[in-house]
């Protein structure tokens, strides 16, 4: 604000990434200081939760976008492309929220955007978590990468089961393997009473610190 006043220049703010080829939101910064602008005429922007459901205005979630300027694919990475572009939206891997006037507020990068690399294959924790959370007996979960002598890194699911659930570790792993590629299923599963949370979101770093051995 001070820079704008002293230079008499007009500053714009916006949000975009390589996959969008340009800004998907843009507005004069003075219209809403701190925000990342409103969606452009050729783009739609939404905020979704871990189940890819759009959240109420003001609630934080993953920023998803669509429009003619969105990239076609990651070169020679069909699974990564399919995951990023699921449900006809490009998933940016960034957390944000939309206010009542449609201004986007950027919050932070999604921790789960970090890949788990197991046996030369890439696994997105968020994809595995989406599968796990659809199981009728799983209340909460967090998927992390843990050191593994054979695979370099192994997929581990830390799960909170619903009351009276009798699920075994193998049943959880096999369930995931039936839904998505076998190399993405957890090689390790641990059941816990509850997961650490921050601002009502699972604290992935705290999960890694406690159960990442």
BELDA-V713104 format. One record per backbone hydrogen bond with DSSP energy under -1.0 kcal/mol. CO is the residue of the C=O (numbers start at 0). NH is the residue of the N-H. If there is no record, write none. Layout:
# BELDA-V713104
CO_NH / CO_NH
This chain:
# BELDA-V713104
0_4 / 1_5 / 2_6 / 3_7 / 10_28 / 12_26 / 14_23 / 14_24 / 16_19 / 17_20 / 18_70 / 23_39 / 24_14 / 26_12 / 27_30 / 31_34 / 36_103 / 37_25 / 39_42 / 43_65 / 45_63 / 46_54 / 47_61 / 48_51 / 52_48 / 55_58 / 60_95 / 61_47 / 62_91 / 63_45 / 64_89 / 65_43 / 66_69 / 73_76 / 76_80 / 77_81 / 78_82 / 79_83 / 80_84 / 82_85 / 83_90 / 85_88 / 89_64 / 92_109 / 93_62 / 94_106 / 94_107 / 95_60 / 96_104 / 97_57 / 98_101 / 102_98 / 103_35 / 104_96 / 107_94 / 109_112 / 110_113 / 115_122 / 117_120 / 120_117 / 122_115 / 123_127 / 124_128 / 125_129 / 126_130 / 127_131 / 128_132 / 130_133 / 131_134 / 134_137 / 136_161 / 139_159 / 141_157 / 143_155 / 145_153 / 147_151 / 150_118 / 150_152 / 151_147 / 153_145 / 154_186 / 154_187 / 155_143 / 156_189 / 157_141 / 158_191 / 159_138 / 159_139 / 161_164 / 167_171 / 168_172 / 169_173 / 170_174 / 171_175 / 172_176 / 173_177 / 175_178 / 175_179 / 180_183 / 181_184 / 187_156 / 189_158 / 195_202 / 197_200 / 200_197 / 201_203 / 202_206 / 203_207 / 204_208 / 205_209 / 206_210 / 207_211
